[in-house]
Structure formats: C-alpha cells, structure tokens
Amino acid sequence: MASEESPLLVPTAHEAIYNRFAPDQKRWIVFHVSFAGLLAMFVQVTFVPSIPQIAKDLDLTHAVVGLALSLSVFANAIGALCWSAYSSFYGRRSIYLWGMPFLCVGSCGVALSASLQSLLFWRFVQMFGCAGALSLGSGVIGDIYKLEERGTAIGIFFSVTLLGFTFAPFIGGAATQYWSWRNLHYSIGAWGLLEMLFIYLSFPETSHPGTLGIDKLPSRRRIHIKWINPLSSLWLLRSPNLFAVMFASALMVNTMYVLLVPIANTIGARYGITNDAIIGAFFLPNGLGCFGGTLVGGRLSDIVVRRWREKRRGAYCPEDRLRATWIGGLLIVPLSIGASGLITTYIGGPIGLALNILCLYANGVGVELVLNPANSYNVDIGHSRSAEAAAACMAGWSLIMSVATALIIPTIERIGVAWTDIIAAVLAVIGQGIIFLTIRYGDSMRASIDVGFSTMENN
C-alpha cells in the first residue's frame, strides 16, 4: 500500500497501458459511456414529474406511487453492484450489452402496468437494467486515462450524463401532460434497443489486458457462466476512506433529493403551479447547475492534484483531490438548500419563485463540486477495481437515499419545508466535515484497512 508521501506519479512502464487508444479513440469511448449514462439518467428522472398522473390513472395516492421512486433507488444500488462485479470478470463491453435487455423489457412492463404491484416490479427491472451505467462509465475512464487526466475526463462524462438530469424532468412532464406517461416508457425502451446496437457495433473492450477474471481461466467453454456475489463489492466499504467519502456524498445528494422529489408539493403548491410540464421545467436550473459544476469540479480536482504534487516535490497523496470539495460542500450546498426552505416558506410571488430557481441552480453546482472529486478519488485509490469501487460507493449512498426519499414528503408534512431543508443543510455540513477528516487522516485510514489500494505501479 502506498503511504502519503509515496511518489505515485513517477513515470512507470504501466503508463504505456494508457496509450493503447489514440486521443480520438478515447474521446469516442467517452462519448459512448456518456450516452449510456444519459439514458440511465433519463430513466431515473423522467419518472418524477409523472407521479401525479400515474397516481390518478392507477387510483393511488402520490405517496404510494412515490414508493416506486424509493424502489428505483434501491434497484439502482443492487444493479450497480451486480453489473460492476461481473464487469471485472467478463469486461465492460459485455456487461453494457447484458444490461440493456433488462431496461427494454422493464420499460415496456412499466408502460403496461395496471396496478401498483405491476408498476413496482417492472420499475425495479427497468432501473436494474441501466443501473451499471455510471459505475461502468467511471471504470472505463479509469481504464483509459492516467491519474492526472482522470478528473477532467470524469467531469466530461458526468456533465453529459447530467444533461439527462437537466432536460429529462421537463421532457417527462411534457410527455405526461400532452402525450402519455405510458408512451414515454415505450420510447425509453426503444432508445435502449438502439443503444444496445450502438455498443455492439462500435464499442471496444477497455479493461487492461490480462486483468479480467475470464482471461485468467486455464480453459473455458464457448459460453462460460460464473456465479459472482454481487454484494462482494460492498466489502470494499470496510475501508474507512471509501466509507467516509460514500457517506459524505450521500449527505450531499440528499439535499438535491429534498429539493426536487417534493417539488410539486413545495414550490409548485406555494406558487400555484399545477402543470406537470412546468413542474418538470423546475429541474432545469438544478440540472444546468450540475452540468456546470461537474465540468468545473473535474478540472479543478486535477489542478489541485498537480499543485499539491508540486508542493511535495513529486510525491502524491490520494486525498489531495478531495481538497477541491470545500467550496461546494461547506458553502454552496448548505446555503442553497437552507435558503430555499426559508424562501419557500416566507417569500411569495415572482420574487420568491425567482430566488428558488437561483437556489436550485446553486445547489446543482455545489453538489457536483463535491461529487466529481469524490468519484475520481474512488477510482484513484481503487484503480484495479475501479468500477466496483465506484459501484460500492454509489450503491451505499443509493441505499441511504432509498430510505431518505421515502421520508422526505412525510417530514415536510409534519415539520414544514423550512425545517426539513435546514436539517438537510446541517447534514451537508457534517458531510463536508467527514471529508475534511479524510483529508487530514487519510494516510492512517488507508493504513488501517488495505482493500487493495492503488500504487505507483498500477495507477
């Protein structure tokens, strides 16, 4: 295991692995994984503005249909663990191709649902199929980019992915209002089919030669099926570093969910907005903030890594990347959500609405200024199992958010939007405090439990 002062960035023969693909090929690969991530984000987010219409069509309450959202987060966690674990054995390309049929079938199932039970089952299948997109994308970028280029590449990947977060709510709301939420899910299924064909025809395998489990078998059949425990990736979270960053990330993402999940019941109800398309449009400022924040966060984290390396005369500490998080985690995130709760409660009319839109944008910027360096850090320290490390952390906060999401609307109904948002702001500050402790004690934390951290020979 590398210590804090280990010169992890000195040139090594391992760096030749990152030259397997020409720069144009790398950009094409990033486009591939970004497009898959964009689809996954569309699947996840278009559901939110359609909740009122689904509840009406199936004769259910909003809170009951909201269970499908919580189940989606849970399915996303389980699916990410499953697909990432198998990608370390079969490769990234194969797992992308295996997941898409689940997405296509699940989307058609959601569109045909006539009861709550059917909706929940097919929504789980749908989300399970696309759940690996983010963790696999992070793993692919870790496969093809060197450490000091990785943050920027991950920033580009997440910025394209988050275009889905930006526009999907508006599209979902407009489709629900003027078309049909059922037809929307048929369309998602067709998109998944096209994506599967796209990957099959032009996406190469990016895993490093000789590292896949199937490559290490002495002999194998034409079709080799192996059982891999999908929960094994969670064992990586016994690392204090990975667990701390995962938990802090969850507290940041929680602020976004607190703002967006009940938006029809908070901003919509406060300012008299009932049109599903307009409610969906309120996701735009937050998504645009995420888009800008992840681009800035990725480049900023690479700059921070280089500058701290220069201060140490070539030595590198993995936790240096986390130093790029403090502006977002300590200032922008807590202030934006706390202000939104107070504005929604006490300021009405166009001024209050405009200030809320500004808070939504600022929250997106702040959250991504934390998440991008955190995601890059996970890939940095667990590079040999980068997709699994990313999936374990995403699954961890997804499991946390599946519980938190179910509590958001009841909490607002009980104590009000202002106090709910203030509590979320305090939790975000606590999360940034956990990141500060990781920066300060990261070396000793890594030394306490080594889960196979990267060294200068393999990063």
C-alpha positions as CSV (number, residue, x, y, z in Angstrom):
1,M,0.0,0.0,0.0
2,A,1.2,3.5,-0.8
3,S,1.8,5.9,2.0
4,E,1.0,9.6,1.9
5,E,4.5,10.6,0.7
6,S,4.8,7.8,-1.9
7,P,5.8,9.2,-5.3
8,L,2.8,7.6,-7.1
9,L,3.1,9.8,-10.2
10,V,6.6,9.0,-11.3
11,P,6.7,7.6,-14.8
12,T,6.3,3.8,-15.0
13,A,6.0,1.1,-17.6
14,H,2.4,0.8,-16.6
15,E,1.7,4.2,-18.2
16,A,2.0,2.5,-21.6
17,I,-1.3,0.8,-21.0
18,Y,-3.0,4.2,-21.3
19,N,-1.6,4.7,-24.8
20,R,-3.5,1.7,-26.2
21,F,-6.1,4.1,-27.6
22,A,-5.4,7.2,-29.6
23,P,-6.8,10.5,-28.2
24,D,-9.6,10.4,-30.8
25,Q,-10.5,6.9,-29.8
26,K,-10.6,7.9,-26.1
27,R,-13.0,10.7,-26.9
28,W,-15.2,8.3,-28.8
29,I,-15.2,5.9,-25.9
30,V,-16.1,8.7,-23.5
31,F,-19.0,9.6,-25.9
32,H,-20.2,6.0,-25.8
33,V,-20.3,5.8,-22.0
34,S,-21.7,9.3,-21.6
35,F,-24.6,8.4,-24.0
36,A,-25.3,5.3,-21.9
37,G,-25.2,7.4,-18.7
38,L,-27.5,9.9,-20.3
39,L,-30.1,7.1,-21.0
40,A,-29.8,5.9,-17.4
41,M,-30.4,9.4,-16.1
42,F,-33.5,9.8,-18.3
43,V,-34.9,6.5,-17.0
44,Q,-34.4,7.6,-13.4
45,V,-35.6,11.2,-13.6
46,T,-38.4,11.2,-16.1
47,F,-40.5,9.3,-13.6
48,V,-40.7,12.1,-11.0
49,P,-42.9,14.6,-12.8
50,S,-45.2,11.8,-14.0
51,I,-46.1,10.7,-10.4
52,P,-49.3,12.8,-10.1
53,Q,-50.7,11.4,-13.4
54,I,-49.7,7.8,-12.6
55,A,-51.4,8.1,-9.2
56,K,-54.5,9.4,-11.0
57,D,-54.5,6.7,-13.7
58,L,-54.0,3.9,-11.1
59,D,-56.2,5.4,-8.4
60,L,-53.4,5.7,-5.9
61,T,-52.0,8.5,-3.7
62,H,-48.9,10.4,-4.6
63,A,-47.1,9.0,-1.5
64,V,-47.8,5.4,-2.6
65,V,-46.6,6.0,-6.1
66,G,-43.6,7.6,-4.6
67,L,-42.7,4.2,-3.3
68,A,-41.7,3.3,-6.9
69,L,-39.1,6.1,-6.7
70,S,-37.6,4.7,-3.5
71,L,-37.6,1.2,-5.1
72,S,-35.9,2.7,-8.1
73,V,-33.1,4.0,-5.9
74,F,-32.8,0.5,-4.3
75,A,-32.8,-1.2,-7.7
76,N,-30.1,1.2,-8.9
77,A,-27.9,0.2,-5.9
78,I,-28.3,-3.5,-6.4
79,G,-27.9,-3.3,-10.2
80,A,-24.7,-1.2,-9.9
81,L,-23.2,-3.8,-7.6
82,C,-24.2,-6.7,-9.8
83,W,-23.0,-5.2,-13.1
84,S,-19.7,-3.8,-11.8
85,A,-18.8,-7.1,-10.1
86,Y,-19.4,-9.0,-13.4
87,S,-17.6,-6.4,-15.4
88,S,-14.4,-7.3,-13.6
89,F,-14.8,-10.8,-14.8
90,Y,-16.3,-10.5,-18.3
91,G,-15.3,-7.0,-19.2
92,R,-17.1,-3.6,-19.6
93,R,-18.5,-4.1,-23.1
94,S,-20.2,-7.4,-22.3
95,I,-21.9,-6.0,-19.3
96,Y,-23.2,-3.0,-21.1
97,L,-24.8,-5.4,-23.6
98,W,-26.3,-7.6,-20.9
99,G,-28.0,-4.8,-19.1
100,M,-29.8,-3.3,-22.0
101,P,-32.4,-6.1,-22.5
102,F,-33.5,-5.7,-18.8
103,L,-34.0,-2.0,-19.5
104,C,-36.0,-2.6,-22.7
105,V,-38.3,-5.2,-21.2
106,G,-38.7,-3.3,-17.9
107,S,-39.7,-0.1,-19.8
108,C,-42.4,-2.0,-21.7
109,G,-43.6,-3.5,-18.5
110,V,-43.9,-0.1,-16.8
111,A,-45.9,1.2,-19.8
112,L,-48.3,-1.7,-19.5
113,S,-48.7,-1.5,-15.7
114,A,-52.3,-1.5,-14.4
115,S,-51.7,-2.0,-10.7
116,L,-49.2,-0.9,-8.0
117,Q,-47.7,-4.3,-7.8
118,S,-47.0,-4.4,-11.5
119,L,-45.6,-0.9,-11.6
120,L,-43.2,-1.6,-8.7
121,F,-42.0,-4.9,-10.2
122,W,-41.3,-3.5,-13.7
123,R,-39.9,-0.3,-12.4
124,F,-37.4,-2.4,-10.5
125,V,-36.4,-4.4,-13.6
126,Q,-36.2,-1.2,-15.7
127,M,-33.8,0.5,-13.2
128,F,-31.8,-2.7,-12.6
129,G,-31.0,-2.8,-16.3
130,C,-29.5,0.6,-16.6
131,A,-28.0,0.8,-13.1
132,G,-24.5,0.0,-14.1
133,A,-24.1,3.0,-16.5
134,L,-22.5,5.3,-14.0
135,S,-20.1,2.9,-12.3
136,L,-19.1,1.2,-15.5
137,G,-18.5,4.6,-17.1
138,S,-16.3,5.6,-14.3
139,G,-14.4,2.3,-14.6
140,V,-14.0,2.7,-18.4
141,I,-12.5,6.2,-17.9
142,G,-10.2,4.7,-15.2
143,D,-9.1,2.1,-17.8
144,I,-8.1,4.6,-20.5
145,Y,-7.0,7.8,-18.7
146,K,-3.9,8.4,-16.5
147,L,-4.5,9.7,-13.0
148,E,-3.8,13.4,-13.7
149,E,-6.2,13.3,-16.7
150,R,-8.9,11.4,-15.0
151,G,-10.8,14.1,-13.1
152,T,-11.3,16.1,-16.3
153,A,-12.5,13.1,-18.2
154,I,-14.9,12.0,-15.4
155,G,-16.1,15.6,-15.4
156,I,-17.0,15.4,-19.1
157,F,-18.7,12.0,-18.6
158,F,-20.9,13.2,-15.8
159,S,-21.6,16.6,-17.4
160,V,-23.1,14.8,-20.5
161,T,-24.9,12.3,-18.2
162,L,-26.4,15.1,-16.2
163,L,-27.9,16.6,-19.4
164,G,-30.4,13.9,-18.7
165,F,-31.0,15.3,-15.2
166,T,-31.4,18.7,-16.7
167,F,-33.8,18.0,-19.5
168,A,-35.5,14.7,-18.6
169,P,-37.9,16.2,-16.0
170,F,-39.1,18.7,-18.4
171,I,-39.5,16.1,-21.2
172,G,-41.1,13.7,-18.7
173,G,-43.5,16.4,-17.5
174,A,-44.4,17.5,-21.1
175,A,-44.9,13.9,-22.2
176,T,-47.2,13.2,-19.2
177,Q,-49.1,16.4,-19.8
178,Y,-49.5,16.4,-23.5
179,W,-48.8,12.8,-24.6
180,S,-48.8,9.8,-22.2
181,W,-46.5,8.5,-19.5
182,R,-47.0,5.1,-20.9
183,N,-45.8,6.1,-24.4
184,L,-42.8,7.8,-22.7
185,H,-41.7,4.5,-21.3
186,Y,-42.2,2.7,-24.6
187,S,-39.9,5.4,-26.1
188,I,-37.3,4.7,-23.4
189,G,-37.4,1.0,-24.3
190,A,-36.8,1.8,-28.0
191,W,-33.9,4.1,-27.0
192,G,-32.4,1.2,-25.0
193,L,-32.6,-1.1,-28.0
194,L,-30.8,1.5,-30.2
195,E,-28.1,1.9,-27.5
196,M,-27.5,-1.8,-27.3
197,L,-27.0,-1.9,-31.1
198,F,-24.7,1.1,-30.9
199,I,-22.5,-0.5,-28.3
200,Y,-22.4,-3.9,-30.1
201,L,-21.2,-2.3,-33.4
202,S,-18.6,0.2,-32.2
203,F,-17.6,0.0,-28.5
204,P,-14.3,-1.7,-27.8
205,E,-13.3,-3.6,-24.6
206,T,-11.3,-1.2,-22.4
207,S,-10.2,-3.4,-19.5
208,H,-6.5,-3.7,-19.1
209,P,-5.1,-6.8,-20.9
210,G,-4.9,-9.9,-18.6
211,T,-6.8,-8.3,-15.8
212,L,-10.3,-9.9,-16.4
213,G,-11.3,-12.9,-14.5
214,I,-12.3,-14.8,-17.6
215,D,-8.8,-14.2,-19.1
216,K,-7.2,-16.0,-16.1
217,L,-9.1,-19.2,-16.5
218,P,-6.8,-22.1,-17.7
219,S,-9.6,-23.3,-20.0
220,R,-13.1,-22.2,-20.7
221,R,-16.2,-23.2,-22.6
222,R,-17.6,-21.2,-25.5
223,I,-20.3,-19.9,-23.2
224,H,-18.8,-19.6,-19.7
225,I,-21.2,-18.7,-16.9
226,K,-19.8,-18.0,-13.5
227,W,-21.6,-17.0,-10.2
228,I,-20.1,-13.8,-8.7
229,N,-21.5,-12.5,-5.5
230,P,-22.9,-9.0,-6.5
231,L,-22.6,-7.9,-2.9
232,S,-18.9,-8.6,-2.7
233,S,-18.1,-5.1,-4.0
234,L,-19.7,-3.7,-0.8
235,W,-16.9,-5.3,1.1
236,L,-14.7,-2.5,-0.2
237,L,-16.6,-0.2,2.1
238,R,-14.9,-1.7,5.1
239,S,-12.2,0.8,4.0
240,P,-12.6,3.9,6.2
241,N,-11.7,6.1,3.3
242,L,-14.2,4.7,0.9
243,F,-17.0,4.6,3.5
244,A,-16.3,8.1,4.7
245,V,-16.4,9.5,1.1
246,M,-19.5,7.5,0.3
247,F,-21.4,8.7,3.4
248,A,-20.4,12.3,2.8
249,S,-21.5,12.0,-0.8
250,A,-24.9,10.6,0.3
251,L,-25.5,13.6,2.6
252,M,-24.7,16.0,-0.3
253,V,-27.0,14.1,-2.8
254,N,-29.7,14.1,-0.1
255,T,-30.0,17.9,-0.4
256,M,-30.8,17.5,-4.1
257,Y,-33.5,14.9,-3.4
258,V,-35.0,17.1,-0.6
259,L,-35.3,19.9,-3.1
260,L,-36.6,18.0,-6.1
261,V,-38.6,15.0,-5.0
262,P,-41.4,17.0,-3.3
263,I,-41.1,20.0,-5.7
264,A,-44.8,19.7,-6.8
265,N,-45.8,19.8,-3.1
266,T,-43.4,22.6,-2.1
267,I,-42.5,25.1,-4.8
268,G,-45.5,24.0,-7.0
269,A,-48.0,24.3,-4.2
270,R,-46.6,27.5,-2.8
271,Y,-46.6,29.4,-6.1
272,G,-49.8,27.9,-7.6
273,I,-48.1,25.8,-10.3
274,T,-50.1,22.6,-11.3
275,N,-49.0,22.0,-14.9
276,D,-46.8,18.9,-15.0
277,A,-44.6,20.3,-17.8
278,I,-43.9,23.5,-15.9
279,I,-43.1,21.5,-12.7
280,G,-40.7,19.3,-14.7
281,A,-39.1,22.5,-16.0
282,F,-38.0,23.4,-12.5
283,F,-35.5,20.6,-12.7
284,L,-33.7,22.6,-15.5
285,P,-31.9,25.1,-13.3
286,N,-30.7,22.3,-10.9
287,G,-29.6,20.2,-13.9
288,L,-27.8,23.1,-15.5
289,G,-26.0,23.7,-12.2
290,C,-25.0,20.1,-12.1
291,F,-23.7,20.3,-15.7
292,G,-21.5,23.3,-15.0
293,G,-20.4,22.0,-11.5
294,T,-19.2,18.7,-12.7
295,L,-17.1,20.3,-15.5
296,V,-15.5,22.8,-13.1
297,G,-15.1,20.2,-10.4
298,G,-13.3,17.7,-12.6
299,R,-10.8,20.2,-13.9
300,L,-10.4,21.8,-10.5
301,S,-9.6,18.5,-8.9
302,D,-6.9,17.8,-11.5
303,I,-5.4,21.2,-10.9
304,V,-5.4,20.6,-7.1
305,V,-3.7,17.2,-7.6
306,R,-0.9,18.8,-9.7
307,R,-0.3,21.7,-7.4
308,W,-0.1,19.6,-4.2
309,R,2.2,17.2,-6.0
310,E,4.5,20.1,-6.8
311,K,4.4,21.2,-3.2
312,R,5.6,17.7,-2.2
313,R,8.3,17.7,-4.9
314,G,6.7,14.9,-6.9
315,A,5.1,12.9,-4.0
316,Y,1.4,12.3,-4.2
317,C,-1.3,11.9,-1.6
318,P,-4.6,10.5,-3.0
319,E,-6.7,12.7,-0.6
320,D,-5.3,15.8,-2.3
321,R,-8.1,15.5,-4.8
322,L,-10.7,15.9,-2.1
323,R,-9.3,19.4,-1.3
324,A,-11.4,20.6,-4.3
325,T,-14.7,19.9,-2.5
326,W,-14.7,22.5,0.3
327,I,-16.3,25.4,-1.6
328,G,-19.2,23.3,-2.7
329,G,-19.7,21.2,0.4
330,L,-19.1,23.9,3.1
331,L,-20.7,26.9,1.4
332,I,-22.8,26.4,-1.7
333,V,-24.8,23.3,-0.8
334,P,-25.9,24.1,2.7
335,L,-26.6,27.8,1.9
336,S,-28.6,26.9,-1.2
337,I,-30.9,24.4,0.4
338,G,-31.3,26.3,3.6
339,A,-32.2,29.5,1.7
340,S,-34.7,27.6,-0.5
341,G,-36.6,26.3,2.5
342,L,-36.9,29.8,4.1
343,I,-37.7,31.5,0.8
344,T,-40.5,29.0,0.0
345,T,-42.0,29.5,3.5
346,Y,-41.7,33.3,3.8
347,I,-41.4,34.9,0.3
348,G,-44.3,34.6,-2.1
349,G,-44.9,35.8,-5.6
350,P,-42.5,36.2,-8.5
351,I,-39.6,37.2,-6.3
352,G,-39.8,34.1,-4.2
353,L,-40.1,31.9,-7.3
354,A,-37.0,33.6,-8.9
355,L,-34.9,33.2,-5.8
356,N,-35.9,29.5,-5.6
357,I,-34.8,29.0,-9.2
358,L,-31.4,30.5,-8.2
359,C,-31.2,28.2,-5.2
360,L,-31.9,25.2,-7.4
361,Y,-29.1,26.2,-9.8
362,A,-26.6,26.8,-6.9
363,N,-27.4,23.5,-5.3
364,G,-26.6,21.6,-8.5
365,V,-23.3,23.4,-8.8
366,G,-22.4,22.8,-5.2
367,V,-23.3,19.1,-5.1
368,E,-21.3,18.3,-8.2
369,L,-18.3,20.3,-6.9
370,V,-18.2,17.6,-4.2
371,L,-19.3,14.5,-6.1
372,N,-16.9,14.8,-9.0
373,P,-13.7,14.9,-6.9
374,A,-15.2,12.2,-4.7
375,N,-16.0,9.9,-7.6
376,S,-12.5,10.5,-9.1
377,Y,-11.0,9.7,-5.7
378,N,-12.8,6.4,-5.6
379,V,-11.3,5.5,-8.9
380,D,-7.8,6.7,-7.9
381,I,-7.4,4.7,-4.8
382,G,-9.2,1.5,-6.0
383,H,-8.0,1.6,-9.6
384,S,-7.6,-2.2,-10.1
385,R,-11.3,-2.5,-9.1
386,S,-12.4,1.0,-10.2
387,A,-15.9,0.0,-11.4
388,E,-16.6,-2.0,-8.2
389,A,-15.3,0.9,-6.0
390,A,-17.5,3.4,-7.8
391,A,-20.5,1.0,-7.6
392,A,-19.9,0.3,-3.9
393,C,-20.0,4.0,-3.1
394,M,-22.9,4.7,-5.4
395,A,-24.8,1.7,-4.0
396,G,-24.0,2.8,-0.5
397,W,-25.5,6.3,-0.9
398,S,-28.3,4.9,-3.1
399,L,-29.3,2.6,-0.2
400,I,-29.2,5.5,2.1
401,M,-31.2,7.6,-0.3
402,S,-33.8,4.9,-0.8
403,V,-34.7,5.3,2.9
404,A,-34.3,9.1,2.9
405,T,-36.5,9.6,-0.2
406,A,-39.4,7.7,1.5
407,L,-39.1,10.1,4.5
408,I,-39.0,13.4,2.6
409,I,-42.6,14.1,1.9
410,P,-43.9,12.8,5.4
411,T,-41.2,15.0,7.1
412,I,-42.3,18.1,5.1
413,E,-45.9,17.4,6.0
414,R,-45.0,17.1,9.7
415,I,-42.5,19.9,10.4
416,G,-42.7,22.0,7.2
417,V,-40.4,22.7,4.3
418,A,-38.2,25.2,6.1
419,W,-37.1,23.0,8.9
420,T,-36.8,20.0,6.6
421,D,-34.4,21.9,4.3
422,I,-32.4,23.3,7.3
423,I,-31.9,19.8,8.6
424,A,-30.6,18.7,5.2
425,A,-28.3,21.7,5.2
426,V,-26.9,20.8,8.6
427,L,-26.3,17.2,7.4
428,A,-24.4,18.5,4.4
429,V,-22.1,20.5,6.6
430,I,-21.5,17.3,8.6
431,G,-20.7,15.5,5.4
432,Q,-18.1,18.1,4.5
433,G,-16.6,17.7,8.0
434,I,-16.2,14.0,7.3
435,I,-14.3,14.8,4.1
436,F,-12.0,17.2,6.0
437,L,-11.2,14.4,8.4
438,T,-10.5,12.1,5.5
439,I,-8.1,14.6,4.0
440,R,-6.4,15.1,7.4
441,Y,-6.1,11.4,8.4
442,G,-6.4,9.7,5.0
443,D,-2.9,8.1,5.2
444,S,-3.5,6.4,8.5
445,M,-7.0,5.4,7.5
446,R,-5.7,3.7,4.4
447,A,-3.0,2.0,6.5
448,S,-5.6,0.7,9.0
449,I,-7.5,-1.4,6.4
450,D,-6.0,-2.1,3.0
451,V,-8.6,-3.2,0.4
452,G,-6.0,-3.3,-2.4
453,F,-5.3,0.4,-2.8
454,S,-3.5,1.6,-6.0
455,T,0.2,2.1,-6.0
456,M,2.6,3.9,-8.4
457,E,3.0,0.6,-10.3
458,N,-0.7,0.1,-11.2
459,N,-2.3,3.6,-11.2
